[in-house]
Amino acid sequence: MTAERFYQKFKRDVLSLIEADRWTLDAGDVRRWLELAAKTDDVVRVAVNEA
């Protein structure tokens, strides 16, 4: 499952940058991150293309 494979990278790339006490992310935010990550990370690219 993609979420299990990349949650640490997502946490590092996205969640660690959030400075607000309250925030929300939706599925579109996650999809955009996957698309951007796939451009620079071969492992993510393969997973996105297989999904």
CHARMM internal coordinates of N, CA and C (Angstrom, degrees):
IC EDIT
DIST 1 N 1 CA 1.4512
DIST 1 CA 1 C 1.5340
ANGL 1 N 1 CA 1 C 108.90
DIST 1 C 2 N 1.3178
ANGL 1 CA 1 C 2 N 116.37
DIHE 1 N 1 CA 1 C 2 N 136.56
DIST 2 N 2 CA 1.4550
ANGL 1 C 2 N 2 CA 121.91
DIHE 1 CA 1 C 2 N 2 CA -176.25
DIST 2 CA 2 C 1.5191
ANGL 2 N 2 CA 2 C 112.03
DIHE 1 C 2 N 2 CA 2 C -60.10
DIST 2 C 3 N 1.3179
ANGL 2 CA 2 C 3 N 118.07
DIHE 2 N 2 CA 2 C 3 N -43.08
DIST 3 N 3 CA 1.4644
ANGL 2 C 3 N 3 CA 120.79
DIHE 2 CA 2 C 3 N 3 CA -178.44
DIST 3 CA 3 C 1.5236
ANGL 3 N 3 CA 3 C 111.63
DIHE 2 C 3 N 3 CA 3 C -59.55
DIST 3 C 4 N 1.3038
ANGL 3 CA 3 C 4 N 116.97
DIHE 3 N 3 CA 3 C 4 N -43.29
DIST 4 N 4 CA 1.4605
ANGL 3 C 4 N 4 CA 120.25
DIHE 3 CA 3 C 4 N 4 CA -179.62
DIST 4 CA 4 C 1.5247
ANGL 4 N 4 CA 4 C 111.86
DIHE 3 C 4 N 4 CA 4 C -67.83
DIST 4 C 5 N 1.3240
ANGL 4 CA 4 C 5 N 116.79
DIHE 4 N 4 CA 4 C 5 N -33.25
DIST 5 N 5 CA 1.4656
ANGL 4 C 5 N 5 CA 120.45
DIHE 4 CA 4 C 5 N 5 CA -178.00
DIST 5 CA 5 C 1.5260
ANGL 5 N 5 CA 5 C 112.20
DIHE 4 C 5 N 5 CA 5 C -73.96
DIST 5 C 6 N 1.3295
ANGL 5 CA 5 C 6 N 117.56
DIHE 5 N 5 CA 5 C 6 N -32.17
DIST 6 N 6 CA 1.4574
ANGL 5 C 6 N 6 CA 119.45
DIHE 5 CA 5 C 6 N 6 CA -169.39
DIST 6 CA 6 C 1.5229
ANGL 6 N 6 CA 6 C 115.56
DIHE 5 C 6 N 6 CA 6 C -120.56
DIST 6 C 7 N 1.3209
ANGL 6 CA 6 C 7 N 118.41
DIHE 6 N 6 CA 6 C 7 N 11.28
DIST 7 N 7 CA 1.4572
ANGL 6 C 7 N 7 CA 118.08
DIHE 6 CA 6 C 7 N 7 CA -176.28
DIST 7 CA 7 C 1.5224
ANGL 7 N 7 CA 7 C 112.40
DIHE 6 C 7 N 7 CA 7 C -64.25
DIST 7 C 8 N 1.3231
ANGL 7 CA 7 C 8 N 119.01
DIHE 7 N 7 CA 7 C 8 N -33.83
DIST 8 N 8 CA 1.4646
ANGL 7 C 8 N 8 CA 120.38
DIHE 7 CA 7 C 8 N 8 CA 178.86
DIST 8 CA 8 C 1.5248
ANGL 8 N 8 CA 8 C 110.46
DIHE 7 C 8 N 8 CA 8 C -66.53
DIST 8 C 9 N 1.3197
ANGL 8 CA 8 C 9 N 117.23
DIHE 8 N 8 CA 8 C 9 N -43.23
DIST 9 N 9 CA 1.4655
ANGL 8 C 9 N 9 CA 121.02
DIHE 8 CA 8 C 9 N 9 CA 178.43
DIST 9 CA 9 C 1.5283
ANGL 9 N 9 CA 9 C 109.96
DIHE 8 C 9 N 9 CA 9 C -64.99
DIST 9 C 10 N 1.3210
ANGL 9 CA 9 C 10 N 117.81
DIHE 9 N 9 CA 9 C 10 N -42.61
DIST 10 N 10 CA 1.4634
ANGL 9 C 10 N 10 CA 121.83
DIHE 9 CA 9 C 10 N 10 CA 178.02
DIST 10 CA 10 C 1.5223
ANGL 10 N 10 CA 10 C 109.80
DIHE 9 C 10 N 10 CA 10 C -61.92
DIST 10 C 11 N 1.3077
ANGL 10 CA 10 C 11 N 116.21
DIHE 10 N 10 CA 10 C 11 N -43.14
DIST 11 N 11 CA 1.4680
ANGL 10 C 11 N 11 CA 120.45
DIHE 10 CA 10 C 11 N 11 CA 179.13
DIST 11 CA 11 C 1.5230
ANGL 11 N 11 CA 11 C 110.26
DIHE 10 C 11 N 11 CA 11 C -60.66
DIST 11 C 12 N 1.3177
ANGL 11 CA 11 C 12 N 116.49
DIHE 11 N 11 CA 11 C 12 N -43.59
DIST 12 N 12 CA 1.4668
ANGL 11 C 12 N 12 CA 121.22
DIHE 11 CA 11 C 12 N 12 CA 179.48
DIST 12 CA 12 C 1.5225
ANGL 12 N 12 CA 12 C 111.68
DIHE 11 C 12 N 12 CA 12 C -67.67
DIST 12 C 13 N 1.3348
ANGL 12 CA 12 C 13 N 116.34
DIHE 12 N 12 CA 12 C 13 N -46.58
DIST 13 N 13 CA 1.4634
ANGL 12 C 13 N 13 CA 121.24
DIHE 12 CA 12 C 13 N 13 CA -174.01
DIST 13 CA 13 C 1.5200
ANGL 13 N 13 CA 13 C 113.78
DIHE 12 C 13 N 13 CA 13 C -76.24
DIST 13 C 14 N 1.3320
ANGL 13 CA 13 C 14 N 117.59
DIHE 13 N 13 CA 13 C 14 N -31.74
DIST 14 N 14 CA 1.4669
ANGL 13 C 14 N 14 CA 120.53
DIHE 13 CA 13 C 14 N 14 CA -171.70
DIST 14 CA 14 C 1.5224
ANGL 14 N 14 CA 14 C 111.79
DIHE 13 C 14 N 14 CA 14 C -117.20
DIST 14 C 15 N 1.3165
ANGL 14 CA 14 C 15 N 116.54
DIHE 14 N 14 CA 14 C 15 N -61.52
DIST 15 N 15 CA 1.4626
ANGL 14 C 15 N 15 CA 119.70
DIHE 14 CA 14 C 15 N 15 CA -171.74
DIST 15 CA 15 C 1.5195
ANGL 15 N 15 CA 15 C 113.11
DIHE 14 C 15 N 15 CA 15 C -64.59
DIST 15 C 16 N 1.3155
ANGL 15 CA 15 C 16 N 117.75
DIHE 15 N 15 CA 15 C 16 N -36.40
DIST 16 N 16 CA 1.4590
ANGL 15 C 16 N 16 CA 119.75
DIHE 15 CA 15 C 16 N 16 CA -178.03
DIST 16 CA 16 C 1.5271
ANGL 16 N 16 CA 16 C 112.30
DIHE 15 C 16 N 16 CA 16 C -67.49
DIST 16 C 17 N 1.3202
ANGL 16 CA 16 C 17 N 117.74
DIHE 16 N 16 CA 16 C 17 N -17.44
DIST 17 N 17 CA 1.4643
ANGL 16 C 17 N 17 CA 121.69
DIHE 16 CA 16 C 17 N 17 CA -178.98
DIST 17 CA 17 C 1.5216
ANGL 17 N 17 CA 17 C 113.38
DIHE 16 C 17 N 17 CA 17 C -89.35
DIST 17 C 18 N 1.3201
ANGL 17 CA 17 C 18 N 117.29
DIHE 17 N 17 CA 17 C 18 N -10.62
DIST 18 N 18 CA 1.4636
ANGL 17 C 18 N 18 CA 120.98
DIHE 17 CA 17 C 18 N 18 CA -178.18
DIST 18 CA 18 C 1.5208
ANGL 18 N 18 CA 18 C 108.95
DIHE 17 C 18 N 18 CA 18 C -76.75
DIST 18 C 19 N 1.3252
ANGL 18 CA 18 C 19 N 115.34
DIHE 18 N 18 CA 18 C 19 N 123.88
DIST 19 N 19 CA 1.4614
ANGL 18 C 19 N 19 CA 120.26
DIHE 18 CA 18 C 19 N 19 CA -178.26
DIST 19 CA 19 C 1.5319
ANGL 19 N 19 CA 19 C 112.72
DIHE 18 C 19 N 19 CA 19 C -104.18
DIST 19 C 20 N 1.3022
ANGL 19 CA 19 C 20 N 117.72
DIHE 19 N 19 CA 19 C 20 N -12.69
DIST 20 N 20 CA 1.4636
ANGL 19 C 20 N 20 CA 121.96
DIHE 19 CA 19 C 20 N 20 CA -177.19
DIST 20 CA 20 C 1.5245
ANGL 20 N 20 CA 20 C 110.94
DIHE 19 C 20 N 20 CA 20 C -75.18
DIST 20 C 21 N 1.3222
ANGL 20 CA 20 C 21 N 115.52
DIHE 20 N 20 CA 20 C 21 N 151.90
DIST 21 N 21 CA 1.4620
ANGL 20 C 21 N 21 CA 120.64
DIHE 20 CA 20 C 21 N 21 CA 176.37
DIST 21 CA 21 C 1.5256
ANGL 21 N 21 CA 21 C 111.36
DIHE 20 C 21 N 21 CA 21 C -72.99
DIST 21 C 22 N 1.3184
ANGL 21 CA 21 C 22 N 116.45
DIHE 21 N 21 CA 21 C 22 N -31.38
DIST 22 N 22 CA 1.4624
ANGL 21 C 22 N 22 CA 121.32
DIHE 21 CA 21 C 22 N 22 CA -179.83
DIST 22 CA 22 C 1.5132
ANGL 22 N 22 CA 22 C 108.48
DIHE 21 C 22 N 22 CA 22 C -127.29
DIST 22 C 23 N 1.3240
ANGL 22 CA 22 C 23 N 116.73
DIHE 22 N 22 CA 22 C 23 N 135.99
DIST 23 N 23 CA 1.4453
ANGL 22 C 23 N 23 CA 120.74
DIHE 22 CA 22 C 23 N 23 CA -179.31
DIST 23 CA 23 C 1.5187
ANGL 23 N 23 CA 23 C 109.65
DIHE 22 C 23 N 23 CA 23 C -159.36
DIST 23 C 24 N 1.3201
ANGL 23 CA 23 C 24 N 115.88
DIHE 23 N 23 CA 23 C 24 N 164.78
DIST 24 N 24 CA 1.4595
ANGL 23 C 24 N 24 CA 121.14
DIHE 23 CA 23 C 24 N 24 CA 175.27
DIST 24 CA 24 C 1.5281
ANGL 24 N 24 CA 24 C 108.60
DIHE 23 C 24 N 24 CA 24 C -139.21
DIST 24 C 25 N 1.2905
ANGL 24 CA 24 C 25 N 114.82
DIHE 24 N 24 CA 24 C 25 N 151.60
DIST 25 N 25 CA 1.4593
ANGL 24 C 25 N 25 CA 123.29
DIHE 24 CA 24 C 25 N 25 CA 171.39
DIST 25 CA 25 C 1.5182
ANGL 25 N 25 CA 25 C 106.67
DIHE 24 C 25 N 25 CA 25 C -129.85
DIST 25 C 26 N 1.3052
ANGL 25 CA 25 C 26 N 116.21
DIHE 25 N 25 CA 25 C 26 N 144.26
DIST 26 N 26 CA 1.4614
ANGL 25 C 26 N 26 CA 118.28
DIHE 25 CA 25 C 26 N 26 CA 174.99
DIST 26 CA 26 C 1.5278
ANGL 26 N 26 CA 26 C 109.67
DIHE 25 C 26 N 26 CA 26 C -115.80
DIST 26 C 27 N 1.2995
ANGL 26 CA 26 C 27 N 115.82
DIHE 26 N 26 CA 26 C 27 N 177.77
DIST 27 N 27 CA 1.4643
ANGL 26 C 27 N 27 CA 120.31
DIHE 26 CA 26 C 27 N 27 CA -177.31
DIST 27 CA 27 C 1.5220
ANGL 27 N 27 CA 27 C 111.40
DIHE 26 C 27 N 27 CA 27 C -59.12
DIST 27 C 28 N 1.3192
ANGL 27 CA 27 C 28 N 117.36
DIHE 27 N 27 CA 27 C 28 N -33.59
DIST 28 N 28 CA 1.4554
ANGL 27 C 28 N 28 CA 121.05
DIHE 27 CA 27 C 28 N 28 CA 178.19
DIST 28 CA 28 C 1.5239
ANGL 28 N 28 CA 28 C 111.87
DIHE 27 C 28 N 28 CA 28 C -63.32
DIST 28 C 29 N 1.3306
ANGL 28 CA 28 C 29 N 116.86
DIHE 28 N 28 CA 28 C 29 N -38.54
DIST 29 N 29 CA 1.4603
ANGL 28 C 29 N 29 CA 120.60
DIHE 28 CA 28 C 29 N 29 CA 176.90
DIST 29 CA 29 C 1.5203
ANGL 29 N 29 CA 29 C 111.00
DIHE 28 C 29 N 29 CA 29 C -61.62
DIST 29 C 30 N 1.3016
ANGL 29 CA 29 C 30 N 115.97
DIHE 29 N 29 CA 29 C 30 N -41.72
DIST 30 N 30 CA 1.4666
ANGL 29 C 30 N 30 CA 120.53
DIHE 29 CA 29 C 30 N 30 CA -179.90
DIST 30 CA 30 C 1.5229
ANGL 30 N 30 CA 30 C 110.33
DIHE 29 C 30 N 30 CA 30 C -67.97
DIST 30 C 31 N 1.3424
ANGL 30 CA 30 C 31 N 116.38
DIHE 30 N 30 CA 30 C 31 N -43.21
DIST 31 N 31 CA 1.4625
ANGL 30 C 31 N 31 CA 119.71
DIHE 30 CA 30 C 31 N 31 CA 178.36
DIST 31 CA 31 C 1.5249
ANGL 31 N 31 CA 31 C 111.58
DIHE 30 C 31 N 31 CA 31 C -61.66
DIST 31 C 32 N 1.3312
ANGL 31 CA 31 C 32 N 117.23
DIHE 31 N 31 CA 31 C 32 N -40.86
DIST 32 N 32 CA 1.4656
ANGL 31 C 32 N 32 CA 120.70
DIHE 31 CA 31 C 32 N 32 CA 178.48
DIST 32 CA 32 C 1.5244
ANGL 32 N 32 CA 32 C 110.59
DIHE 31 C 32 N 32 CA 32 C -62.97
DIST 32 C 33 N 1.3386
ANGL 32 CA 32 C 33 N 116.57
DIHE 32 N 32 CA 32 C 33 N -41.31
DIST 33 N 33 CA 1.4614
ANGL 32 C 33 N 33 CA 119.58
DIHE 32 CA 32 C 33 N 33 CA 177.56
DIST 33 CA 33 C 1.5335
ANGL 33 N 33 CA 33 C 110.09
DIHE 32 C 33 N 33 CA 33 C -62.00
DIST 33 C 34 N 1.3309
ANGL 33 CA 33 C 34 N 116.62
DIHE 33 N 33 CA 33 C 34 N -44.51
DIST 34 N 34 CA 1.4686
ANGL 33 C 34 N 34 CA 119.87
DIHE 33 CA 33 C 34 N 34 CA 179.22
DIST 34 CA 34 C 1.5225
ANGL 34 N 34 CA 34 C 111.13
DIHE 33 C 34 N 34 CA 34 C -59.94
DIST 34 C 35 N 1.3245
ANGL 34 CA 34 C 35 N 117.01
DIHE 34 N 34 CA 34 C 35 N -43.14
DIST 35 N 35 CA 1.4607
ANGL 34 C 35 N 35 CA 120.55
DIHE 34 CA 34 C 35 N 35 CA 179.52
DIST 35 CA 35 C 1.5314
ANGL 35 N 35 CA 35 C 110.87
DIHE 34 C 35 N 35 CA 35 C -62.82
DIST 35 C 36 N 1.3332
ANGL 35 CA 35 C 36 N 117.08
DIHE 35 N 35 CA 35 C 36 N -44.17
DIST 36 N 36 CA 1.4629
ANGL 35 C 36 N 36 CA 120.38
DIHE 35 CA 35 C 36 N 36 CA 178.45
DIST 36 CA 36 C 1.5221
ANGL 36 N 36 CA 36 C 111.52
DIHE 35 C 36 N 36 CA 36 C -66.57
DIST 36 C 37 N 1.3174
ANGL 36 CA 36 C 37 N 116.69
DIHE 36 N 36 CA 36 C 37 N -43.20
DIST 37 N 37 CA 1.4671
ANGL 36 C 37 N 37 CA 120.66
DIHE 36 CA 36 C 37 N 37 CA -179.88
DIST 37 CA 37 C 1.5234
ANGL 37 N 37 CA 37 C 110.58
DIHE 36 C 37 N 37 CA 37 C -63.94
DIST 37 C 38 N 1.3186
ANGL 37 CA 37 C 38 N 117.04
DIHE 37 N 37 CA 37 C 38 N -35.48
DIST 38 N 38 CA 1.4606
ANGL 37 C 38 N 38 CA 120.83
DIHE 37 CA 37 C 38 N 38 CA -179.62
DIST 38 CA 38 C 1.5271
ANGL 38 N 38 CA 38 C 112.16
DIHE 37 C 38 N 38 CA 38 C -65.76
DIST 38 C 39 N 1.3241
ANGL 38 CA 38 C 39 N 116.98
DIHE 38 N 38 CA 38 C 39 N -23.02
DIST 39 N 39 CA 1.4642
ANGL 38 C 39 N 39 CA 120.44
DIHE 38 CA 38 C 39 N 39 CA 179.27
DIST 39 CA 39 C 1.5261
ANGL 39 N 39 CA 39 C 111.81
DIHE 38 C 39 N 39 CA 39 C -74.84
DIST 39 C 40 N 1.3317
ANGL 39 CA 39 C 40 N 117.14
DIHE 39 N 39 CA 39 C 40 N -23.34
DIST 40 N 40 CA 1.4642
ANGL 39 C 40 N 40 CA 119.86
DIHE 39 CA 39 C 40 N 40 CA -174.95
DIST 40 CA 40 C 1.5245
ANGL 40 N 40 CA 40 C 114.12
DIHE 39 C 40 N 40 CA 40 C -120.47
DIST 40 C 41 N 1.3145
ANGL 40 CA 40 C 41 N 117.46
DIHE 40 N 40 CA 40 C 41 N -7.60
DIST 41 N 41 CA 1.4657
ANGL 40 C 41 N 41 CA 121.02
DIHE 40 CA 40 C 41 N 41 CA -175.50
DIST 41 CA 41 C 1.5213
ANGL 41 N 41 CA 41 C 108.95
DIHE 40 C 41 N 41 CA 41 C -128.12
DIST 41 C 42 N 1.3174
ANGL 41 CA 41 C 42 N 116.60
DIHE 41 N 41 CA 41 C 42 N 113.67
DIST 42 N 42 CA 1.4681
ANGL 41 C 42 N 42 CA 121.00
DIHE 41 CA 41 C 42 N 42 CA -177.23
DIST 42 CA 42 C 1.5182
ANGL 42 N 42 CA 42 C 112.91
DIHE 41 C 42 N 42 CA 42 C -60.89
DIST 42 C 43 N 1.3120
ANGL 42 CA 42 C 43 N 117.92
DIHE 42 N 42 CA 42 C 43 N -36.97
DIST 43 N 43 CA 1.4618
ANGL 42 C 43 N 43 CA 121.29
DIHE 42 CA 42 C 43 N 43 CA -179.08
DIST 43 CA 43 C 1.5286
ANGL 43 N 43 CA 43 C 110.22
DIHE 42 C 43 N 43 CA 43 C -65.87
DIST 43 C 44 N 1.3247
ANGL 43 CA 43 C 44 N 116.63
DIHE 43 N 43 CA 43 C 44 N -44.25
DIST 44 N 44 CA 1.4725
ANGL 43 C 44 N 44 CA 120.30
DIHE 43 CA 43 C 44 N 44 CA 177.43
DIST 44 CA 44 C 1.5225
ANGL 44 N 44 CA 44 C 109.73
DIHE 43 C 44 N 44 CA 44 C -64.73
DIST 44 C 45 N 1.3185
ANGL 44 CA 44 C 45 N 116.97
DIHE 44 N 44 CA 44 C 45 N -41.64
DIST 45 N 45 CA 1.4705
ANGL 44 C 45 N 45 CA 120.91
DIHE 44 CA 44 C 45 N 45 CA -179.60
DIST 45 CA 45 C 1.5247
ANGL 45 N 45 CA 45 C 111.00
DIHE 44 C 45 N 45 CA 45 C -57.31
DIST 45 C 46 N 1.2995
ANGL 45 CA 45 C 46 N 117.20
DIHE 45 N 45 CA 45 C 46 N -46.16
DIST 46 N 46 CA 1.4642
ANGL 45 C 46 N 46 CA 120.80
DIHE 45 CA 45 C 46 N 46 CA -179.93
DIST 46 CA 46 C 1.5270
ANGL 46 N 46 CA 46 C 110.14
DIHE 45 C 46 N 46 CA 46 C -62.93
DIST 46 C 47 N 1.3326
ANGL 46 CA 46 C 47 N 117.66
DIHE 46 N 46 CA 46 C 47 N -43.85
DIST 47 N 47 CA 1.4633
ANGL 46 C 47 N 47 CA 121.08
DIHE 46 CA 46 C 47 N 47 CA -179.19
DIST 47 CA 47 C 1.5166
ANGL 47 N 47 CA 47 C 111.60
DIHE 46 C 47 N 47 CA 47 C -64.09
DIST 47 C 48 N 1.3133
ANGL 47 CA 47 C 48 N 117.16
DIHE 47 N 47 CA 47 C 48 N -41.47
DIST 48 N 48 CA 1.4686
ANGL 47 C 48 N 48 CA 120.83
DIHE 47 CA 47 C 48 N 48 CA -179.96
DIST 48 CA 48 C 1.5224
ANGL 48 N 48 CA 48 C 109.71
DIHE 47 C 48 N 48 CA 48 C -66.35
DIST 48 C 49 N 1.3015
ANGL 48 CA 48 C 49 N 117.04
DIHE 48 N 48 CA 48 C 49 N -41.02
DIST 49 N 49 CA 1.4633
ANGL 48 C 49 N 49 CA 119.64
DIHE 48 CA 48 C 49 N 49 CA -179.78
DIST 49 CA 49 C 1.5147
ANGL 49 N 49 CA 49 C 112.62
DIHE 48 C 49 N 49 CA 49 C -70.44
DIST 49 C 50 N 1.3290
ANGL 49 CA 49 C 50 N 118.00
DIHE 49 N 49 CA 49 C 50 N -26.52
DIST 50 N 50 CA 1.4676
ANGL 49 C 50 N 50 CA 121.37
DIHE 49 CA 49 C 50 N 50 CA 177.98
DIST 50 CA 50 C 1.5191
ANGL 50 N 50 CA 50 C 112.02
DIHE 49 C 50 N 50 CA 50 C -79.42
DIST 50 C 51 N 1.3312
ANGL 50 CA 50 C 51 N 117.30
DIHE 50 N 50 CA 50 C 51 N -24.37
DIST 51 N 51 CA 1.4771
ANGL 50 C 51 N 51 CA 121.81
DIHE 50 CA 50 C 51 N 51 CA -175.76
DIST 51 CA 51 C 1.5008
ANGL 51 N 51 CA 51 C 112.27
DIHE 50 C 51 N 51 CA 51 C -72.39
END
COOR INIT
IC SEED 1 N 1 CA 1 C
IC BUILD
